[in-house]
């Protein structure tokens, strides 16, 4: 029904956006960019090790989400920015820390893709993730003492999929998988969790739980609910789907998660709230040379 690795991208992108800090503007020393003609066989990933940054199979919208810390529904622009996918190899200037990667991405998008954008504040429909009056019933994640430590100044985020599901590995014990009618969250804070859930619903998810620890959560879904969130994930990622796939959303409840989340003492309420939106005015499908 849909390309499994692109479904992996749907899971991957928003989680990746939370992996980087904010810093002053900077630029990559050199960056090669090529379009991925057939993304169906490409593993999705973003890796920064030492002075090297490697991006695999990400769309322009994916890069905007990472660069500006936005949710998918906060990016507005032409449809192609979520469809065309690119591979990037870039070099961080000597002495510049990986914490400046987001700003270097912003520079790359403006210089190489000629992205022109502006920000607006709009009142958007959202889901608010909260705690029920009876309190949360969550299992705190336990870090594996034998897990290897990541090398210093390293960021690795990978995602992929197959015919039965897809997943994301953030490293450091954080992971996400969807398969067998389940969403399995491991080692995520509620902020990470809300950003992940945003990929599978029709509006941004806002964390108002005030919970700060990392948790393991397994959400059980019916086969119909599982198919709905798979299609929504693909739509949010900008994946073109055939009419028969989109028909799965016809008559489907916009909220497939409040019931499963309630067993953990979590609420999932539909509201409206002012949110910042990044509007892409124009961009080039063909990046310029370095």
N, C-alpha and C positions, 0 to 999 in steps of 0.2 A: 504493500500500500504506500509506503514511503521509504526513502533512502535511510537506512539505519544509521549511517554515520552522521547524516544531517540531523537526525533525531538526537544523536549524541551532542551535536552542536547546540541544539535547543536546550539541553540540560546544562551544557558547559558554560555558556557565555556569561550569564549573570553571576554565577558563582565566581568566575574569574575576575569579575569587576571588583569584588571585595578584597582581592588579594594584594592590592597595591595602595600605598599611602599617597599623600599629597605633598607637593614640593614646588619649588620655583621653576619657571619655564626652562627647558633645555632641549637639545636636539641630538639625534643619533649622529655619530661621526660619518657613518656610511650605511646605506640600507638598499638591498636589492628586493624588488617586488615583482612577482609574476602571478598572473591569474591562473587559478586551478580550473582547468577545462572540464574535468570529470571529478567532482568532489565526492562521488559515491564510494571511491576506494581510498579516501584520505582520512587518516586519523586526525581528529581535531585537537589542537593543543597550543599552549603558550608557554614557552620556557625561557627563562633568563638565568644564565649561568656565567658568573664572572662578567666579562665584557660582551658576551654574545646573547642576542635575543632572537629566538626562532618562533615564528607563527605558522601554524599549519591549518589551512582550510577555513579561515575565518572570513566572514563578510565584512563589508564596510560598516554595517550597522553594529556588528559584534565589536569591532574596534572602537567605534564611538561609545558604546556602552562601557567598555573597559577604560577608555581614555577620560571620560567625563563622569564615571561613577553613576550612570543612569540605569533605570530599568527599561526593558524593551518598549513598554507603552509610553515612555517619556521621550522617545525618539520619533520625530515625524520627518518624512521625506519621501522621495520617489521609491517605488517598490523595489527597483533593482539593487538598492543599497543593502537589502537583506537577502539577495539572491546570488549575486556574483561573489565568488570566494577567492581568497588570495593566500599565497605563501610569502612570508617575509623573513629575510635574514638581515639582521642589523647589528651594528657595533656601537657599544656605549663608549663615549670618550673616556680616556684614562682619568681616574680620580673621581668620576661621577658615580654615585651610589645607585643601586637598583630602585630606590624609593622615588627616583625621578622618571621612571619609565612612563607613567601616565602623561606627564608633561611632554616627554619626547614623542609619545604617540600623537598628542594633539598637534605638535609641530609637523610631524610627518603627514598627518591627514590634511593639514592646511597647505603644506608645500608641495606634496607629491600627488595628492588627489584633488587639489584645489577646492577643498571643502569650505564653503561659506555658510555660516550658521549664525543663528541668534537664539537667545533664550526668552521664553515667555512664562508667565505663571497662569495656569489654567485650573479651573475646578474640574477634577477628574473623578470618575467612579473608582473606588478602592475597596479592598478588603482589609479590615483591621484585625490583626492577630492579637488576641488578648488572653487573659486568664479568667476562668469561671470563678464565681463566688465561692465555690467549694475548694478552690485551689488547684494548682497544677499537679499532675501525677506523671512525672517524667523520670526517666532513668539517666542519671548523670553518666557521661562517657568516662571510661577509664583508659588512660593512655597506656599503651603497651610499653613496658620498660625496656623491652628488647628491640623496639623499633629503631632503625638507624636514624641518627640525626641528619638533617639536611645540611649540606655544606653552607658556609656563610655566604651571604650576598647571592642567594639562589632562590628563584621563584619558579615552580613547576606546576602547571595546571594542564591536565590532559583529560580528554573525553573521547568516547567512542561508542559503538553499538554493534548489535548483530540482529538477527531476525527475531529474537525474543525480548530484546530490551536495549537499554543504553545506560551509561553511567559516567561519573566524573570522579577523578581522584585529585584532591588538592594537596596531598602530602600532609605530613604532620598528624595523621590520624583522621583527617577530614575526608569524607567520601559521600557519594550519592549514587544510588542505583535504582533503576526502574525496570522491573521484570516480574513475571508470574503474578500479575495483578497486585503488585505492591510497590510502594515508594519506600526505599530504605535509606534513612539518613544516619550517618555515623559521625560523631565528634563535632557537631555543628552548634554554634550559638543560635539564639533565636533570630538574631539579625541575619545570619547566613541562611537560616531556615526560611525566613520570610522572603528573602531574595530568590531562593530556589523555587519556592511555591509560586512565585510570580510567573515563572515559565509555563505553568500548567493551568492557569486560569485566564480570564478575559480582562483582568485589570491588575494594577499594582497591588502588592501586599505590603502593608505597613505594620511594623512590629511595635506593639504597645504593651508587651508583656512585662517589661522591666526586669526580665530574667537575664542574668549575665553569664551563667555557666554553659558548658558544652554538653549536648545530650545525644543519645541514640534514640531514634524514633522510627517505627515501622508503621506505615499507613496501609491498611488493608482495603482493597477496592473490589467492587464487582467487575466482571469482565467488561460490561458496558461502560462503567465509570473509567476503567483503565483505558479503553479505546478513546474515550472523549478527551482525557488529558493528553494522550499521545498526539491526537490531532491538534489540540490547542497548542501544544509545545511546538509542533511543526509550523503552525500559522504564526506564532510569536517569533519564530526564527526566520520568517520570510521564505519558507520552503513552498514552492508551487505544488499544489495538490490537485489530483483529479477530482471531478465533481462527486464521484461515488464516495471518496474519502471525506469531503466536506459535508456531505449529507449526514454523516454521523452526528454533526452538531445540531442538525435540525431537531427541534423539540427537546434537546438535551438540557438539563438543568444547568444554569450558569455556575452554580455552586455545587461541586462534587466533593468538597473537602470538609465542610463543617461537621457532618455526621461522624466521619472517621476521626477527626481531631478532638471531638468532644470526649472520647474515652480517655484522653490524656489531660482532661480538665482545661482544654484550650477552646477559646471562642473564635469565630471566624465571621465577622459581621460586615455586610455590605453597607457602605456609606459613600459620601462624597467629601473630597478634601482638596484644598489648593495644593498643586504640585508644580514644580518647575519642569518645563518641557524644552527640549533642544530641537529646534526646527532647522533642518538642512535646506537651505535655499537653493544651492547648486553644488555639484560635485562632478568630477570626471571619472568615467568608467575605466579610462586608461591612465595609470599613474605615469608621471614624467620620470625621466632618467635621474639618477642621483646627481 
